[in-house]
Amino acid sequence: MKKHIFIFIIFSLLTLVFTFPLIANFSKSCLGFSSSDEVLHPIWSYWYLKYALIHKISLMNTDFLAYPFGIKIFGDFCPYIYLGMVIFLSKFFNYIATYNIQILLSFILTGFFTYLLVYNLTKSIISGLISGIIFTFCPQHFMRSWQHLTLSYFQWMPLYLLALFELKNRPSFKRSVLLSLSIFLLASFELHYLFFMFIATILFAIIYFFNASLNDFVKFIRFLLLGGFVSLIFIMIQLYTYMQKMFFSNKGIAAAHNIFNRPFEDLFSQSAKLLSYFLPSTEHFIFGGFTSMFIGSPLYGNSLTENNLYLGIVALTLAFFGWKLHRKETGGGGNFSIKFFLGLAIVSWFLSQPPWWQIFNFKLPMPSFFIYKFLPMFRAYCRFGILLNLSIAVLAGFGIKYILLKFNSRFKKQLFYIIVCSLVIFDFWNNPCQHAINLTSYNMVYDWLREKKERVIIAEYPLDINGSNDFYKFFQTIHEKKMINGTIPGTQANDLTKKISKLSDSYTAGVLKWLGVKYVVVHREGYLQTGLIEESEELNNIHNNKGLELVTEFPRQPCPDDGSVCLAYRGPVDVYKVIASPIKP
């Protein structure tokens, strides 16, 4: 037990190093891309949770966004264990720290559970530790933590596989319950990874069928189904609405914002390419610039975040030696674990491919083409690269185990261990300072709005009519005023905002008055950054609208000269007061 605690401490320290200086500004900064607003949505939701608890208003529905219509905050996917966890954290920490705690835990627990999995399979502490480092600090884990919180929850996958191997080795009711718990955790945080483990389980059962006696296989399947059935009961209780829409309701028109029906075209743009796995991360402190030149090429892919699937030269080399040395020692045979993870690596690679390969005039369909027909809610099949990363990390653990057997001195083993750890860290290192976002640098207009003690409704322009602007939502955590922004496409609120997107129109001012809007915050850069002449002309014509009165102007807020990376939307702002007569739309 002491050795496991020591390993847990090692992963905790490594996480603080890889994410530094986050810990130094734990309640004021987060990890992410300064130009992207995706990390801001969960941070806003944690702010609202705490605000709702303090002011005793609804946790699930609010008119703070899309005023006066309101929105449903957590949508159809609202697992109780996740909601309970963030409510608990929100009571003791501010909304930024609540977010950061989850990010840090995802790294620490991913490393620790991967270590336990590989240690269980190899009986080697060093193998488990290095495998944990490989999977935990692979580029894709950082990309997910800089963009999508729940997709950074890698930890439940190695935990589930550990429970699956334990059930295979010693089938029992107790281990079936542990398997149920791991499935429940998968379903409570990220459904992508539940789907991944479902596929991994099918492969596991197929390989085990050919490597075990019929009696052992039947016993394993019996307890596996028991564990799956028990977990399904609890999953259905908390995800009933989501499951009902997923399988039995009209999924609606395919769109990026529709979680039940994604566009088929996305399967091509968000699939893995050959170089995605073999070029270092675009954020690598030395080789990142070289890889960045390939973004958008047919051999790498278009997405900076999704196609950063680098497996690592060191990890691949160790995995190859693990497979090769094991085959040599077993005379071409192999134990079940290596067969499974080798098979999982191959299957994951195929699943990460686009719907078909175009070979001259012939289309060779890939698995994603068929899966999409049954599960149109999944579109980013390159994320199967995460499962490939896990497989390579485990196989690398076997490689370390067999290589260490070649050394006959403790000094050589320790030297090998130090060299491998150093090379892995070098292979995956990125400059963490470039992704620690200072959330305290924003335009002073929001402090000005916060000082308005009366009930004030605001609107931020350009309006976010094609999807919620999470920058606007985050700034609400500062000014705490209700606003018409944050509408969801396809709703009545969104349909109305499309009609009033042109602020220079007198009709828009009248409708804003009818909606109860008092102040309009105009971000000049929001109009100018598109480079479109009509947007620039619209900005110049806003002051001609007789239904609006210019109240004040705020200059650009500079980023502190301390090496910080700051949020976007710090540019100059004009504030207008709505003085038009109300017009009912």
C-alpha positions as CSV (number, residue, x, y, z in Angstrom):
1,M,0.0,0.0,0.0
2,K,2.9,2.4,0.8
3,K,4.4,2.0,-2.6
4,H,1.0,2.8,-4.2
5,I,0.7,6.0,-2.1
6,F,4.2,7.0,-3.1
7,I,3.3,6.6,-6.8
8,F,0.1,8.7,-6.3
9,I,2.3,11.4,-4.8
10,I,4.6,11.2,-7.8
11,F,1.8,11.7,-10.2
12,S,0.4,14.6,-8.1
13,L,3.8,16.3,-8.3
14,L,4.2,15.7,-12.0
15,T,0.8,17.1,-12.7
16,L,1.6,20.3,-10.8
17,V,4.8,20.6,-12.9
18,F,3.1,19.9,-16.3
19,T,0.3,22.4,-15.5
20,F,2.4,25.1,-13.8
21,P,1.8,28.0,-13.1
22,L,-1.9,27.0,-12.7
23,I,-1.4,26.1,-9.0
24,A,0.0,29.5,-8.3
25,N,-3.2,31.2,-9.6
26,F,-5.7,28.5,-8.8
27,S,-8.7,30.7,-8.4
28,K,-7.9,33.2,-11.1
29,S,-6.7,31.3,-14.1
30,C,-7.5,28.1,-16.1
31,L,-5.9,25.9,-18.7
32,G,-7.0,26.5,-22.3
33,F,-6.6,28.4,-25.5
34,S,-6.9,32.2,-25.2
35,S,-8.8,32.5,-28.5
36,S,-11.3,29.7,-27.6
37,D,-14.3,30.0,-25.4
38,E,-15.1,26.3,-24.9
39,V,-13.5,26.0,-21.4
40,L,-15.6,29.0,-20.2
41,H,-19.0,27.2,-20.4
42,P,-18.4,24.8,-17.5
43,I,-16.8,27.7,-15.5
44,W,-19.9,29.8,-16.1
45,S,-22.2,26.8,-15.0
46,Y,-20.2,26.5,-11.7
47,W,-20.6,30.2,-11.1
48,Y,-24.4,29.9,-11.7
49,L,-24.6,26.9,-9.4
50,K,-23.1,28.8,-6.5
51,Y,-25.1,31.9,-7.4
52,A,-28.3,29.8,-7.4
53,L,-27.6,28.1,-4.1
54,I,-26.9,31.4,-2.4
55,H,-30.0,33.2,-3.9
56,K,-32.2,30.0,-3.7
57,I,-33.2,30.0,-7.3
58,S,-33.5,27.1,-9.8
59,L,-30.4,25.1,-10.4
60,M,-31.7,23.6,-13.7
61,N,-33.4,26.5,-15.5
62,T,-32.5,30.2,-15.7
63,D,-33.4,33.4,-17.5
64,F,-29.9,34.8,-16.8
65,L,-29.3,33.8,-20.4
66,A,-31.7,34.1,-23.4
67,Y,-33.7,36.5,-21.4
68,P,-36.7,36.5,-21.0
69,F,-37.2,33.0,-22.4
70,G,-34.5,31.3,-20.4
71,I,-32.6,28.1,-21.0
72,K,-32.1,24.6,-19.4
73,I,-28.6,24.6,-18.1
74,F,-27.6,21.0,-18.1
75,G,-29.7,19.8,-21.0
76,D,-30.6,16.1,-21.2
77,F,-27.2,14.8,-20.1
78,C,-27.2,15.6,-16.4
79,P,-25.8,12.6,-14.4
80,Y,-26.5,13.0,-10.7
81,I,-23.0,12.0,-9.5
82,Y,-21.4,14.7,-11.6
83,L,-23.9,17.3,-10.6
84,G,-23.5,16.3,-6.9
85,M,-19.7,16.6,-7.2
86,V,-19.7,20.1,-8.7
87,I,-22.4,21.3,-6.2
88,F,-20.2,20.1,-3.4
89,L,-17.1,21.7,-4.8
90,S,-19.0,25.0,-5.5
91,K,-19.9,25.3,-1.8
92,F,-16.2,25.4,-0.8
93,F,-14.4,26.9,-3.8
94,N,-15.1,29.6,-6.4
95,Y,-16.2,28.7,-9.9
96,I,-12.7,28.8,-11.4
97,A,-11.1,26.6,-8.7
98,T,-14.0,24.1,-9.0
99,Y,-13.1,23.7,-12.7
100,N,-9.4,23.5,-12.0
101,I,-9.7,20.8,-9.3
102,Q,-11.4,18.6,-11.9
103,I,-8.6,19.2,-14.4
104,L,-5.8,18.4,-11.9
105,L,-7.7,15.3,-10.7
106,S,-8.1,14.0,-14.2
107,F,-4.3,14.0,-14.7
108,I,-3.5,12.6,-11.2
109,L,-6.1,9.8,-11.4
110,T,-5.3,8.9,-15.0
111,G,-1.7,8.3,-14.0
112,F,-2.5,6.4,-10.9
113,F,-5.2,4.1,-12.4
114,T,-3.0,3.4,-15.5
115,Y,-0.2,2.6,-13.1
116,L,-2.4,0.2,-11.2
117,L,-3.6,-1.5,-14.4
118,V,-0.1,-2.0,-15.8
119,Y,1.3,-3.0,-12.3
120,N,-1.5,-5.6,-12.1
121,L,-0.5,-7.0,-15.5
122,T,3.3,-6.9,-15.3
123,K,4.0,-6.9,-11.5
124,S,6.5,-4.1,-12.2
125,I,6.3,-0.8,-10.4
126,I,8.6,0.9,-12.9
127,S,6.5,-0.4,-15.8
128,G,3.3,0.9,-14.2
129,L,4.8,4.3,-13.5
130,I,6.2,4.9,-16.9
131,S,3.0,3.6,-18.6
132,G,1.1,6.0,-16.4
133,I,3.3,8.9,-17.4
134,I,2.9,8.0,-21.1
135,F,-0.9,8.0,-21.1
136,T,-1.4,10.8,-18.6
137,F,0.8,13.4,-20.3
138,C,0.2,12.4,-23.9
139,P,-0.6,15.5,-26.1
140,Q,-4.2,14.4,-26.6
141,H,-4.9,14.6,-22.8
142,F,-3.6,18.2,-22.8
143,M,-5.7,19.1,-25.8
144,R,-8.8,17.8,-24.2
145,S,-8.1,19.5,-20.9
146,W,-7.6,22.8,-22.8
147,Q,-10.9,22.5,-24.6
148,H,-13.4,20.0,-23.2
149,L,-13.6,19.3,-19.5
150,T,-15.4,16.0,-19.5
151,L,-13.3,14.7,-22.4
152,S,-10.3,15.1,-20.1
153,Y,-11.7,12.4,-17.8
154,F,-9.3,9.7,-19.1
155,Q,-9.1,8.1,-15.7
156,W,-12.2,5.9,-15.7
157,M,-11.0,3.9,-18.8
158,P,-7.9,2.3,-17.2
159,L,-9.9,1.8,-14.0
160,Y,-12.6,0.0,-16.0
161,L,-10.0,-2.2,-17.8
162,L,-8.4,-3.0,-14.4
163,A,-11.8,-4.1,-13.1
164,L,-12.3,-6.2,-16.3
165,F,-9.0,-8.0,-15.9
166,E,-9.7,-8.6,-12.3
167,L,-13.1,-10.1,-13.2
168,K,-11.4,-12.4,-15.7
169,N,-8.7,-13.6,-13.4
170,R,-11.0,-14.2,-10.4
171,P,-14.7,-14.1,-11.4
172,S,-16.9,-13.3,-8.4
173,F,-19.8,-11.2,-7.3
174,K,-17.5,-8.8,-5.5
175,R,-15.5,-8.1,-8.6
176,S,-18.7,-7.8,-10.7
177,V,-19.8,-5.0,-8.3
178,L,-16.5,-3.3,-8.8
179,L,-17.0,-3.5,-12.6
180,S,-20.5,-2.0,-12.2
181,L,-19.0,0.9,-10.3
182,S,-16.4,1.6,-13.0
183,I,-19.1,1.5,-15.7
184,F,-21.2,3.9,-13.7
185,L,-18.3,6.3,-13.4
186,L,-17.7,6.1,-17.2
187,A,-21.4,6.9,-17.8
188,S,-21.4,9.7,-15.2
189,F,-18.8,11.9,-16.8
190,E,-18.3,11.2,-20.6
191,L,-20.4,9.0,-22.8
192,H,-17.7,8.9,-25.5
193,Y,-15.5,6.8,-23.1
194,L,-18.4,4.6,-22.2
195,F,-18.8,3.8,-25.9
196,F,-15.0,3.2,-26.2
197,M,-15.1,0.7,-23.3
198,F,-18.1,-1.1,-24.7
199,I,-16.1,-1.8,-27.9
200,A,-13.1,-2.7,-25.8
201,T,-15.2,-5.2,-23.8
202,I,-16.5,-6.9,-27.0
203,L,-12.9,-7.3,-28.2
204,F,-11.9,-8.5,-24.8
205,A,-14.6,-11.2,-24.8
206,I,-13.8,-12.4,-28.3
207,I,-10.0,-12.8,-27.6
208,Y,-10.8,-14.5,-24.3
209,F,-13.1,-16.9,-25.9
210,F,-10.2,-18.3,-28.0
211,N,-7.7,-18.3,-25.1
212,A,-9.8,-19.9,-22.3
213,S,-11.7,-23.0,-21.5
214,L,-15.4,-22.9,-22.2
215,N,-16.2,-23.2,-18.5
216,D,-13.9,-20.2,-17.6
217,F,-15.4,-18.2,-20.4
218,V,-19.0,-18.9,-19.5
219,K,-18.3,-18.0,-15.8
220,F,-16.6,-14.7,-16.9
221,I,-19.5,-13.8,-19.2
222,R,-22.1,-14.5,-16.5
223,F,-20.5,-12.1,-14.0
224,L,-19.8,-9.6,-16.8
225,L,-23.4,-9.5,-17.8
226,L,-24.4,-9.2,-14.1
227,G,-22.1,-6.2,-13.6
228,G,-23.4,-4.6,-16.8
229,F,-27.0,-5.2,-15.9
230,V,-26.6,-3.6,-12.4
231,S,-24.8,-0.6,-13.8
232,L,-27.4,-0.2,-16.5
233,I,-30.1,0.2,-13.9
234,F,-28.3,3.1,-12.3
235,I,-27.3,4.6,-15.6
236,M,-30.9,4.6,-16.8
237,I,-32.1,6.3,-13.6
238,Q,-29.9,9.3,-14.2
239,L,-29.8,9.4,-18.0
240,Y,-33.3,8.3,-18.7
241,T,-34.3,11.5,-20.7
242,Y,-31.0,11.4,-22.7
243,M,-31.4,7.7,-23.5
244,Q,-35.0,8.2,-24.5
245,K,-34.1,10.9,-27.0
246,M,-31.0,9.0,-28.1
247,F,-32.9,5.9,-29.1
248,F,-36.6,6.6,-29.4
249,S,-37.2,10.2,-30.3
250,N,-36.8,12.3,-33.4
251,K,-33.1,13.3,-33.4
252,G,-33.8,16.4,-35.5
253,I,-31.7,17.9,-38.2
254,A,-28.0,17.1,-38.2
255,A,-26.0,20.0,-36.9
256,A,-22.9,20.7,-34.8
257,H,-24.9,21.9,-31.8
258,N,-27.3,18.9,-32.0
259,I,-25.8,16.3,-29.6
260,F,-28.2,13.6,-30.9
261,N,-27.4,14.0,-34.6
262,R,-24.1,15.3,-35.9
263,P,-23.4,16.2,-39.5
264,F,-22.0,13.2,-41.5
265,E,-19.4,15.5,-43.1
266,D,-17.8,16.0,-39.7
267,L,-16.7,12.4,-39.8
268,F,-14.2,13.3,-42.5
269,S,-12.9,16.6,-40.9
270,Q,-12.7,15.0,-37.5
271,S,-11.0,11.7,-38.3
272,A,-7.4,10.7,-37.8
273,K,-4.8,10.9,-40.5
274,L,-1.5,9.1,-40.9
275,L,0.7,11.9,-39.6
276,S,-1.6,12.7,-36.7
277,Y,-0.1,9.8,-34.8
278,F,3.6,10.3,-35.7
279,L,4.2,14.1,-35.6
280,P,5.0,15.7,-32.2
281,S,2.4,17.9,-30.6
282,T,1.9,21.4,-32.2
283,E,2.5,22.7,-28.7
284,H,5.9,21.0,-28.3
285,F,8.5,23.6,-27.2
286,I,10.9,22.6,-30.0
287,F,9.1,20.6,-32.7
288,G,5.7,22.2,-32.4
289,G,6.4,24.8,-35.1
290,F,7.3,22.0,-37.6
291,T,4.1,20.1,-36.9
292,S,2.0,23.2,-37.2
293,M,3.0,23.5,-40.9
294,F,1.0,20.3,-41.6
295,I,-2.3,21.4,-40.1
296,G,-4.8,21.4,-42.9
297,S,-2.9,18.9,-45.0
298,P,-4.5,15.6,-46.1
299,L,-1.9,13.7,-44.2
300,Y,-2.4,15.4,-40.8
301,G,-6.0,16.9,-40.6
302,N,-7.6,20.2,-40.1
303,S,-8.1,20.3,-36.4
304,L,-5.4,21.6,-34.1
305,T,-6.9,19.9,-31.1
306,E,-8.5,16.7,-32.5
307,N,-5.6,15.7,-34.7
308,N,-2.9,16.1,-32.0
309,L,-2.8,12.3,-31.5
310,Y,1.0,11.8,-31.2
311,L,1.8,8.4,-29.7
312,G,5.4,9.2,-28.9
313,I,8.5,7.8,-30.4
314,V,9.7,6.5,-27.0
315,A,6.3,4.9,-26.3
316,L,6.1,3.2,-29.7
317,T,9.7,1.9,-29.4
318,L,9.0,0.4,-26.0
319,A,5.7,-1.1,-27.2
320,F,7.5,-2.7,-30.1
321,F,10.1,-4.2,-27.9
322,G,7.4,-5.4,-25.5
323,W,5.7,-7.3,-28.3
324,K,8.9,-8.5,-29.9
325,L,10.7,-9.7,-26.8
326,H,7.5,-11.4,-25.5
327,R,7.1,-13.3,-28.8
328,K,10.7,-14.4,-28.7
329,E,10.5,-15.7,-25.1
330,T,7.2,-17.5,-25.7
331,G,8.1,-18.9,-29.1
332,G,5.6,-16.9,-31.0
333,G,2.8,-17.2,-28.6
334,G,1.8,-14.5,-26.2
335,N,-0.2,-13.9,-23.0
336,F,-3.8,-12.7,-23.1
337,S,-2.9,-9.2,-22.0
338,I,-0.5,-8.4,-24.8
339,K,-2.9,-10.0,-27.4
340,F,-5.7,-7.8,-26.1
341,F,-3.9,-4.5,-26.1
342,L,-2.3,-5.2,-29.4
343,G,-5.8,-6.0,-30.8
344,L,-7.2,-2.9,-29.1
345,A,-4.5,-0.7,-30.7
346,I,-5.4,-2.1,-34.2
347,V,-9.1,-1.8,-33.7
348,S,-8.8,1.8,-32.3
349,W,-6.7,2.8,-35.3
350,F,-9.4,1.5,-37.8
351,L,-12.2,3.1,-35.8
352,S,-10.4,6.5,-35.9
353,Q,-10.4,6.5,-39.7
354,P,-12.8,8.5,-41.9
355,P,-16.0,6.8,-43.2
356,W,-14.2,5.5,-46.2
357,W,-10.8,5.4,-48.0
358,Q,-10.9,6.7,-51.5
359,I,-8.7,4.4,-53.6
360,F,-8.8,5.8,-57.1
361,N,-12.6,5.5,-58.0
362,F,-13.2,2.9,-55.3
363,K,-14.5,3.7,-51.8
364,L,-13.4,1.2,-49.1
365,P,-15.8,1.7,-46.2
366,M,-14.4,2.0,-42.7
367,P,-16.2,1.2,-39.4
368,S,-17.2,4.8,-38.7
369,F,-19.4,4.7,-41.8
370,F,-21.6,1.9,-40.3
371,I,-21.5,3.1,-36.7
372,Y,-22.8,6.6,-37.7
373,K,-26.0,5.0,-39.1
374,F,-26.8,3.7,-35.6
375,L,-25.2,6.3,-33.4
376,P,-25.3,9.7,-35.3
377,M,-24.4,11.6,-32.1
378,F,-20.7,10.6,-32.4
379,R,-18.8,12.5,-35.0
380,A,-15.1,12.9,-33.9
381,Y,-13.8,9.4,-34.6
382,C,-10.3,10.6,-34.3
383,R,-10.9,10.4,-30.5
384,F,-10.4,6.7,-30.8
385,G,-6.8,7.8,-30.9
386,I,-7.1,8.2,-27.1
387,L,-7.8,4.5,-26.9
388,L,-4.8,3.8,-29.1
389,N,-2.7,6.0,-26.8
390,L,-3.8,3.9,-23.8
391,S,-3.0,0.6,-25.7
392,I,0.5,1.8,-26.6
393,A,1.1,3.0,-23.1
394,V,0.2,-0.4,-21.7
395,L,2.3,-2.3,-24.3
396,A,5.2,0.1,-23.5
397,G,4.9,-1.2,-19.9
398,F,5.5,-4.7,-21.1
399,G,8.4,-3.5,-23.1
400,I,10.0,-2.0,-20.0
401,K,9.4,-5.2,-18.1
402,Y,11.2,-7.4,-20.6
403,I,14.0,-4.9,-21.2
404,L,14.7,-4.7,-17.5
405,L,15.1,-8.4,-17.4
406,K,18.1,-8.0,-19.6
407,F,20.0,-6.0,-17.0
408,N,21.8,-7.8,-14.3
409,S,22.7,-4.8,-12.1
410,R,20.5,-2.5,-10.1
411,F,22.5,0.5,-11.3
412,K,21.8,-0.2,-14.9
413,K,18.1,-0.6,-14.2
414,Q,17.9,2.7,-12.4
415,L,19.9,4.4,-15.2
416,F,17.5,2.9,-17.8
417,Y,14.5,4.1,-15.8
418,I,15.9,7.6,-15.5
419,I,16.7,7.8,-19.2
420,V,13.3,6.5,-20.3
421,C,11.4,8.9,-18.0
422,S,13.4,11.8,-19.2
423,L,12.9,10.9,-22.9
424,V,9.1,10.4,-22.4
425,I,8.8,13.8,-20.7
426,F,10.9,15.5,-23.4
427,D,8.7,13.8,-26.1
428,F,5.5,15.1,-24.6
429,W,6.6,18.4,-23.0
430,N,4.8,21.6,-23.9
431,N,5.2,25.1,-22.5
432,P,2.4,25.2,-19.8
433,C,2.7,29.0,-19.4
434,Q,1.2,29.4,-22.9
435,H,-2.0,27.7,-21.8
436,A,-2.5,29.2,-18.3
437,I,-5.2,31.8,-19.1
438,N,-5.5,34.8,-16.9
439,L,-9.2,35.2,-16.2
440,T,-8.9,38.5,-14.3
441,S,-8.0,40.6,-17.3
442,Y,-11.1,41.8,-19.0
443,N,-12.6,45.1,-20.2
444,M,-13.6,47.4,-17.3
445,V,-17.1,47.7,-18.8
446,Y,-18.1,44.7,-16.7
447,D,-17.0,46.3,-13.5
448,W,-19.0,49.3,-14.5
449,L,-22.1,47.1,-15.1
450,R,-21.6,45.3,-11.8
451,E,-21.8,48.6,-9.9
452,K,-25.3,49.2,-11.3
453,K,-27.4,48.0,-8.3
454,E,-30.7,48.3,-10.0
455,R,-32.3,45.5,-12.1
456,V,-30.5,45.8,-15.5
457,I,-30.9,43.6,-18.6
458,I,-28.1,43.9,-21.1
459,A,-27.3,42.7,-24.7
460,E,-23.9,42.1,-26.0
461,Y,-23.2,42.8,-29.7
462,P,-22.4,41.3,-32.2
463,L,-25.2,39.0,-31.1
464,D,-24.3,35.3,-30.8
465,I,-27.0,33.9,-33.2
466,N,-25.2,30.8,-34.4
467,G,-24.4,29.4,-31.0
468,S,-23.8,30.7,-27.6
469,N,-20.8,33.0,-27.2
470,D,-19.2,31.6,-24.0
471,F,-17.0,34.8,-23.6
472,Y,-20.2,36.7,-23.0
473,K,-21.4,34.0,-20.6
474,F,-18.1,34.1,-18.6
475,F,-18.2,37.9,-18.3
476,Q,-21.7,37.5,-16.7
477,T,-19.8,35.9,-13.7
478,I,-18.4,39.5,-13.2
479,H,-21.3,41.8,-13.9
480,E,-24.1,39.3,-12.7
481,K,-26.7,40.9,-15.0
482,K,-29.3,39.0,-17.0
483,M,-28.8,39.2,-20.8
484,I,-30.5,38.2,-24.0
485,N,-27.4,36.4,-25.2
486,G,-26.7,32.7,-24.9
487,T,-29.6,31.5,-27.0
488,I,-29.7,27.9,-28.4
489,P,-30.2,27.5,-32.1
490,G,-33.6,26.2,-33.0
491,T,-35.4,27.8,-30.0
492,Q,-37.8,30.7,-29.9
493,A,-35.3,32.9,-28.3
494,N,-32.7,32.3,-31.0
495,D,-35.2,32.9,-33.7
496,L,-36.0,36.3,-32.2
497,T,-32.3,37.3,-31.9
498,K,-31.8,36.6,-35.6
499,K,-34.4,39.3,-36.3
500,I,-32.5,41.9,-34.2
501,S,-28.9,41.1,-35.1
502,K,-28.6,44.4,-37.0
503,L,-28.1,46.9,-34.2
504,S,-28.2,50.0,-36.5
505,D,-31.8,49.2,-37.4
506,S,-34.4,51.2,-35.5
507,Y,-36.6,48.1,-35.3
508,T,-33.9,46.4,-33.3
509,A,-33.8,49.1,-30.7
510,G,-37.6,48.9,-30.3
511,V,-37.5,45.1,-29.8
512,L,-34.7,45.5,-27.3
513,K,-36.8,47.9,-25.3
514,W,-39.7,45.5,-25.4
515,L,-37.4,42.7,-24.1
516,G,-36.4,45.0,-21.2
517,V,-32.8,45.6,-22.3
518,K,-31.4,48.8,-20.7
519,Y,-27.8,48.7,-21.9
520,V,-26.2,47.4,-25.1
521,V,-22.5,46.5,-25.0
522,V,-20.9,46.8,-28.4
523,H,-17.5,45.1,-29.0
524,R,-15.9,46.9,-31.8
525,E,-13.4,44.2,-32.5
526,G,-16.3,41.7,-32.9
527,Y,-17.3,43.6,-36.0
528,L,-13.9,44.4,-37.4
529,Q,-12.2,40.9,-36.9
530,T,-14.3,39.4,-39.7
531,G,-12.8,41.7,-42.3
532,L,-16.1,42.0,-44.0
533,I,-17.0,45.5,-45.4
534,E,-20.7,45.2,-44.4
535,E,-19.7,44.4,-40.8
536,S,-17.5,47.5,-40.6
537,E,-20.2,49.6,-42.1
538,E,-22.7,48.2,-39.6
539,L,-20.4,49.3,-36.7
540,N,-20.1,52.8,-38.1
541,N,-23.9,53.1,-38.5
542,I,-24.8,52.0,-35.0
543,H,-24.4,55.5,-33.5
544,N,-27.0,56.8,-36.1
545,N,-29.8,54.7,-34.5
546,K,-32.1,57.2,-32.8
547,G,-33.3,54.5,-30.4
548,L,-29.8,54.2,-28.9
549,E,-27.9,56.8,-26.8
550,L,-24.2,56.5,-26.4
551,V,-23.5,56.4,-22.6
552,T,-19.8,55.7,-22.3
553,E,-16.8,54.2,-24.0
554,F,-14.1,51.9,-22.6
555,P,-10.7,51.5,-24.1
556,R,-8.9,48.2,-24.8
557,Q,-7.8,46.4,-21.6
558,P,-4.1,45.4,-22.0
559,C,-2.8,42.0,-20.8
560,P,-0.6,42.4,-17.7
561,D,3.1,42.6,-18.6
562,D,3.9,39.5,-16.6
563,G,4.0,36.8,-19.3
564,S,0.3,36.0,-18.7
565,V,-2.0,34.8,-21.5
566,C,-5.3,36.6,-21.4
567,L,-8.8,36.1,-22.7
568,A,-10.0,37.5,-26.0
569,Y,-12.7,40.2,-26.0
570,R,-10.6,42.8,-24.2
571,G,-10.9,45.3,-27.0
572,P,-12.6,48.7,-27.0
573,V,-16.3,48.8,-26.0
574,D,-19.1,51.2,-26.6
575,V,-22.1,51.2,-24.2
576,Y,-25.5,52.4,-25.5
577,K,-28.7,53.0,-23.5
578,V,-31.9,51.8,-25.2
579,I,-34.2,54.8,-25.4
580,A,-36.6,53.7,-28.2
581,S,-40.3,53.0,-27.8
582,P,-41.0,49.3,-27.3
583,I,-41.9,47.2,-30.4
584,K,-43.5,43.8,-29.9
585,P,-41.9,41.5,-32.5
